[in-house]
Amino acid sequence: MAVSSIPARAGDPTAPRPARAPRRPRGEGQWALGHREPLNPNERIKKDDDPLNVRARIENIYAHRGFASIDPQDLRGRFRWWGLYTQRKAGIDGGRTAVLEPHELEDEFFMLRVRVDGGELSLAQLRVVADISREFARDTADITDRQNIQYHWIRVEDVPEIWRRLESVGLQTTEACGDCPRVVLGSPVAGVARDELVDPTPAVDEIVRRYVGDKEFSNLPRKFKTSISWLVDTPYEANDIAFLGVDHPDHGPGFDVWVGGGLSTNPMLAQRLGVWVPLAEVPDVWAGVVGIFRDYGYRRLRNRARLKFLVADWGVAKFREVLEKEYLGRALLDGPAPELPEKPVDHIGVHPQRDGRHYVGAAPVVGRVSGGQLARLADVVEAHGSGRVRLTPYQKLLVLDVAPERTDSLVRQLREIGLEAQPSAWRRGTMACTGIEYCKLAIVETKARGEELVARLEERLRDFDADISIHLNGCPNACARTQVADIGLKGQLVVGPDGRQVEGFQVHLGGGLGMAEGRTAGFGRKLRGLKTTAAELPEYVERLARRYLAGREAGETFANWVIRADEEELR
């Protein structure tokens, strides 16, 4: 039968429809693919003016005219590139955190972070940090789990003078916050550890010298976190990039490279690239990875802008290929996996250095220290013949270069100023974020709760003979690495005994990082409905610890016990 050549009438449902052009996938804001338009308010702020430029306005305008003169885009955006966040206004409860506008939450004072890359502080730097705390920060000077010093109550009028004093001793707040390379974590015993084959300090110093404050990397999709250590003593799997010491059978000591770690509300662990990098090439490889993040990172949605999402989508094989071909222009050598220690290392206590002297690691409670305490520490350190202090990524500190015969005296004098070198398991293993006292994102109090918890457990379980890490966080953002703690406590409002909402915590159990041989990294168990009020927290942790002691097998860690424990035992 012949096919009719009569054209179909308009509106004829039997008429063939013209083919549609294939829909273009929505861009993710990746610069390398041509998606450079601002896609959210944060990207617009950065495009309008490089955030590093705000320093001049702070020094020349805001410090003279005061808080009311600050442009909102500078105040809530670009100030972060110089370590400044407005702190929470006193008296605003956690139930209002998510409903108030930023200007309603913020006080006219700032939190200020001081970069301490690699955790290194000289005696002169320690004294300046202490003096600034007492003069400008109402005696606050918390040690963070990023090896920073964190002040509160800072006035914008005082910031230029604070910068002058910090920079006079080689410290800075440049890019301590913001969408840029944050502080570089390092081993607190770099250069003195007996088991260290390569001191990575030159690489840390070169990265900071070359790139911190350089506009090449001042506009990244989100923050970028780095760890560089020969020893397994930093939380390397929770960083965007980590270099960990390895001894190659053919090429000798160098570094294994991990990429794509990060916690917060969508936690992911870093993955091995499978390469071996000599010390001299660490800064170039680091810059290549940051370049990939800058150019291919997702800028459209803020909650998908961390490097971990790109690594998850690409896989490490493609990530390595792009790094080698587009950013390094050469292939990297394959390398072995790092060897892990028999048990996790935290450096607390008295330990020998490679030169015959000793270092002493001491613990404040949940990282809370004061300027007065740090000033007394400087006096104690100097009196014992040392000129160096190190901060750790676990809110602790070390005194280096102590003669063996003087360690006992140092331990005693540290105890007198509230720093314990022979701490209980509870003080040793507990960390806390800033919490609702100062943080605008927080829902609950953390520092005071952590101090109360440690005191209660030391009273009731003083002779506890196991290591349990307890991390308290005031909100879901995991600044205290809640998902990788034995007991991770995520702050939220819960229903109290009288039916009213009160401060409390969602409980994660048995998480951890691959910090020792036989320990598998993971985020532990999150049981449905497992929550505790803040008031009941000490009782809950004590009950859980006693059940662990009663039910553990020989040598069994808390995390392994949690895996096999009956659900009722964990409540």
N, C-alpha and C positions, 0 to 999 in steps of 0.2 A: 504494500500500500504506500502510495506517495505521501510524503510528509508535507503538510500544508505550509505554504510560505506566507500565509496571511499573518501580519504582526499581531501579537496579543494586545487586547484592549487594556487601557490603563485601569488598574484596580483588579484585573483578572487574577484570582488567587492561584490559578494554575500556571501563571507566567513564571519563568525562571527568574530568580533574584540576582542582581549583580553581585559578584564576589566582593566581600569586604576585605579591605587591607588588614593584614595581621596586626593585632594590637601590640603596640610597643610596650615592653615591660616597664613598669614604673622605676625610675632611677632611685638609687639609694643615696644620692648626694656624693658619689665618688668622683673626686676631681679628675682622676686619670681617665675616666670614661666620659668626661665632658660635662658632668653635672656640678657646676660651680655656683649656681644661684643660691642665695641663702634660703634654707628650707625650714628653719625654726628660729625663734628669737635669739638663741645663743649664737647661731651662725651669723645672724645679721649684725649683732653687736661686734663680733670679731672682724667682719668684713668692713664695717663702718670705720673702725680704727683699731690698729694692732694694740692689744691690751697692754703690751709693755710700755706704750707711750703714756699710760696714765700716771706713771711716776712723776713726770714733770708737773702735771696738774696737782698732784698731792703736795709736792714741795712748794709750788709757786702760788697756788690758789687755795686749795682746801685746808691746808695746815694753817693758813692765815685767817680764812673766813669762817672756818668751823664746819661742823657736821651738816648744818642746814644748807650749805652751799654746794653739796656734792650732787652731781648729776646722777639720777637713778641708774642709768646704764653703767656708769662707772662703779657706783656703790655696790650693785648686786651682780655685776659682771666682771669688769676689768680689774677691780681691786684684788680679786683672787690671785692674779698673776704675780702679785707682790706679797702674797701670804696673808691677806686681810679678808676676814669675813665679819659681818656684823654679828654680835652675839645676841642671844635670846633675851628679851625683856623679862625681868623678874616678875613672878606671880602669874604667868600664863600656864595653865595646866595642860597636860598632854592631850586631853580631849579636844583642844582647840588648835592643835598643831596643823591639822590638814584643812581647817576651815577658814583660818585667818589669812589675810593678804600679807605679803612679805613686810610691808611697812608697818603692819600692826604687830608683827612678831618681833621685830628687831629693836634693839636698844641703840643708843647713840655711842656705844662702845664697840671695840673690835676684839676678836680673837686674832692673834698674830702667830704664824708658824715660822720658826727659824730653821732653815735647812742645816742639817748636820750630816752631810754626805759621808757614808761609811761609818757613821757614829763617832767620828773622831773629834775630841775636844782637848785643846791644850789647857794648861792651867790659866793662862791669860784669858782665853776664850771663856772658860768656866766662870771666872770672876766677872767678866763683862755681862754674861748671861744673868748671873745672880744680881748684879747691880741694877740692870734694867728692870728685872722683876720687882725689886724692892722700890725703885723710884717711880716706875711708870705702870706697873701691872698689878698693884695691890698684893704683891708677894706671890703671885701665881707663876708656875713654870712647870707644867706637866710634861713628863716624858711619854711620848706617844709610841705606838707599835710600828711607826715608820721612822724611828730614830730621830724624830724632830723634837725640838722644845716648843711648847705651845703656851703662849701667854693669853691672858684675858684682861678685860678692863682697859684696853689701850684706847687712847684718844687720838683722833686724826691729827690734832695739833702737835702731838709728840712724835709722830712717826718719822719725820726727817732726822731728828736727833737720835732716835733709836737706830735708824739705818747708819748714821754716821759712826755710832759707837760699835755696832756689829761689824761694819766693814773695815774699821780700823784694826780689827784683829782677825780678819779673813773670813768672817761669817756673812751670810746674806739671807734675805727672804725671797730672792728672785725665783719666781715660778715654784714657790712652795705649795701653791694651789693652782687651780685653773686647768685648761685644756692644753697641757704642755708636759714636758718631762719633769716629773716630781723628784723628790729626793732619791738618791741612789742608795739602796740598802747595801750594806757590806758586813763582813764578819767583824765582830768587835775585837777579835784577836788577830786580825790581819797583820802580818809582819812579825808577830811574836810567837805564834802557835808552833808547837813542836812537830805537829803532823802536817803542816802546810808546806807543799813543795814549791808553790809560786804565790808570791804576795800580789794580789790583784789591785792594790792601792794605786799604782801608776795608771791603770786603765780607768778607775773611778775618777781620779784627778783630771785625766785628759778629757773625759766626757764632759765633766763639769766646766772645765776651762774652755773647751771648744764650743759647746752647744747650749749651756744654760744661759738664758738671756739673749740668745741668737734668734732673730726673727725667722730663720730657716725652719725652726720647729716650734714657734710660739703660737701657731694656730693648728692644733690637732683636733680630730673629731671629739675626743674626750681626754681625760687624764691618761698619763702613761707612766707605769710603775716599773722600776728596774731593781734587780738584785744581782750583785756580783760578789762571789765568795768562793774561795777554794774549798772551805769546809762546808758541811751540810748543817749550817747553823743559822740560816735565814729561811723564811717561808717561801722558798723559791717557786713552788707550784702555784702560788697565789699572785704572781706578778705577770705583767704583760710580756716581759722578757727577763730571763734569768740565765746567768753564766755560772756554771758549777764545775769545780775542779775535777779533771780526769787525767790519768797518765796513759797516753797512747803507746801501744807496744812498739811502734816504729818511730814516732815523732816526739815522744816524751811528754812532759807535763803541758797541759793546755786546759781548755774549757769546753764543756758540753753546753749546748744552747737549748733553752726551752722557751716556747712562745705561747701566748694566748691564755694566760691564767687571769682570774679575777673572780671575786665573790659577789657581794651585794645580793640583789633579789633574783638573779639568774646565775648561780655560781657555776664556774667551769674551772677545771684544773689545766695548768699549762701542759703542753705536749712537747716531747723531744723532737728537734729537727734532725737529729742523727748526725751532727757534724762535730768536728774537732777544730777549735780555733785557738791559735797561739795568743799569748798575752798581748803582743804588739798589735794584733788585728782586732782585738775586742772593740775598740772605739768605732772602727769602720763598720763592723758587722752590726753593732748597736745602731749606728746611724742609718744603715740600710733598712733595718726592721722598722725604725721610726719613720723613715721615708715611705715605706709601704703603707703604714698606718695613716700617715698624712694624706697620701694620694688615693688610696683604695678604701680607706675606712668609711663607714656608713655615717653620713651627716644628716640624713633626712629625719630620722627619728632619734631623739636623744637617748632613749632607753635601749637602742641597739648600736650605739656608737663606739663601744669599747672594742679593742682589737680582738677579743676572744670570739666575737661573732663572726668576724672575717675568717679567722683561723678555722672555726667550726664549719663554715660554709665551703671554704677552699680545700681543707685538709692540709696536712703538713707537707705532702709531696709537692703540691702546687705552690705553697707558700715558699718552700725552699727554692723551687725553680725560678719564681719571680725575683726572689732576693738575689740569686746568683746572676741571672741574665740581665735584669733591668737595673739593679742597684749596685752590685759589686763588679760586674763584668768579668767574672771568673767563677769557676766551680770551687766549692768548699770540700775539704777532705772529710770522708766518713770517719766517725769516731765511736768509741765505746761508751757505754752507759756508766755513770758514776758509781763508785762503790760507797755504800751506806755504812755508817757506824753501827756498832752493836746496839746502842741505845741512843735516844735523842740527846743532843748537846745543848745546854743552856748557859754554861760557864759560871754558874753560881758557886761560890765557895773559893777555896785557895787552890791554885793550879800552877805548875811549873811552866816557865817560858823556855824558849829554845836557847836563851843566853844565860841560863842559870838563875835568873831572877824569877819572881812570881807575879801573877796577876790575881786580883781578888774581885769576885763578882758578888754584888749585893742587891737586895730587892727592897725597894719601897713598897707600899701597899697600892696596888692597881695603878702604878705610875704617877701617883700624886706626890709631888714634891713642891717646895717653896723656894723663893729666892734666898731667904735666910738659911734654909737647909743647905742649898748649893754653895753659899758663901762659907758656911762652916765646913762643908766637904772640901772646898779648895784649901782651907787651912790644914785640915787633916792630911790631905794628899801631899801637900808641900812638906809638912812636918815629917812625913815618912819617906822623903827623898824621891818622890815621883813628880812628874810634870805632865802626866797624860791620863785622861779619863775617856772611856768609851761608853756610848749608849747602845743598847741592844734592841732588836725588833720585838722584844717581849716586855718592854717597859721596865727594864732593869738597867744597871750600870756597872762598869768595871773600872778598877784602878790598876794601871799597868806599872811594870818596872819596880816592883817592891822587893827589897832584899829579903831572903828567906827568914832571917832572924827577926824581921820586923812585921811579919804577917799577923801574928797573934795580937800585937798591939793595934794594928790597923783594924782588924775585925772588931776588937772591943770598942774602939773609938767610932767606927761606923755605926755600931749598935747604939751608941750614946746619942747620935743625931738622927736616929730613926731609919737607918739603912742596915738591913740584916743580911750578913754573909752566911749565916747558918739558919735559913728560914724554915718554917714549917712547910709541909707539902702544899698547904692551902695558900700561904702567901706566895710561894714560889710559882704556883700554877694558875693564879687568878689574874686576869686582865679586865679592863673596862674602858669603854669609849668615854667621850666627854659627857654625854647624857644631857638631860633636860635642864641642868643648872645653867648651861651656856649655849647649847646647840639648838638652833631653830628647827631642825628636823626631828628632834627627839620627842618621844612620847612618855618616857619614864626616866627616873633618876638612876644613875649607874655607879658613879664613883662612891658616893656615900653607901649605897647598897652593897657594893663590893667590899668596902671596909668593914661594914657590919657583918657580912657573910664570913669573911676571913676571921674576924674576932670570935664569932660564935663557934666556928669549926675548930679553931685552935683551942678553945675552952673545952669543947665536948669530945674532940677527936685529936688530941694533941700528939699522940704517938702513932698516928696513921702512917703506915709504912709503904704506901704506893704513890705513884705520880698520877694525879688527875688534873687536867687542865679545865679551867672554868672561865669562859669568856662572856662578859655581860655587854649587851648592846642596847642602846636606847631606842632604836628603830630598826627597820628591816635592812638597812644599808650595809651592815656587816663590817663597819670600821674596825671592830674588835675581832674579826675573823670567827664569827660564831659557828659557821657551818663546819669548821675544821677543828673544833674543840671536843674534848671528851664530854663536857657538858656545855652546850651552847645555849645562851639565854637571849632571846630576841624580844625586846621590849614591846609591849602592847597593853591596851586596857583590857582587863578581864572582869568577870562578874565575881564580886566578893561574897562572903557568907551571908550578908544581909540583902543580897540581890542588886546592890549598886555597883557601878563600874569603879574599879580601883586600878592602881598601877600593878602590872604583873608581867609575866614572861611566857612566851611559847618556848618549849624545851626541845632541843635537838640533842641526841645522845650518840656517842661513839664515833664522832667525826675525827678526822686527822689528816695530816700530810705524810708523805713518804720520807720521814726524817730519820728512819733507822731500818736496819736489815729486817726483813720479814713484816714490815708494817705497810699495809696497802693504803694509799690515799683514798679518801672518800668522805661523803657528807653525813654518814651515820644514819640513825633511825629518827624519823619524825612521826611519832605516834599520834593518831587522830585524837584531838582534844586534850593532849598532854600540855597542860598549862599550870602555872602556879601564881598566886598573888605574890607581890613583893614581900609582904609581911610574912608569908608562909615559906619563903624561899630557903632560909637557913634550915628549917625543919625538914623540908623536902630533900635538900642535898645531903643532910646528915643521914636521913633514912636510906637514901640510895647508896651512900658510901658504906653503911653498915651491911646492907644486903650484898654488896659486892664483896666485902671482906668475908662474909659468911659463905658465899656461894662460889667464889673463884677457885679455879684449879691452880696447881703449882705453876708459878711464873706467868699466869694469865693476865694480860692487860685489861684495863677497864673496857676499852673499845671492843676487845674480843669477847669479853663477858656479856656486853650489851647485845652483841649479835645473837647469842644463843639464849639469853635470858627470856623467861616467860614475860609476856607483856605486863602482867599484873605486878611483877617485881620491879618494873621501871616506873610505876606510878606512885 
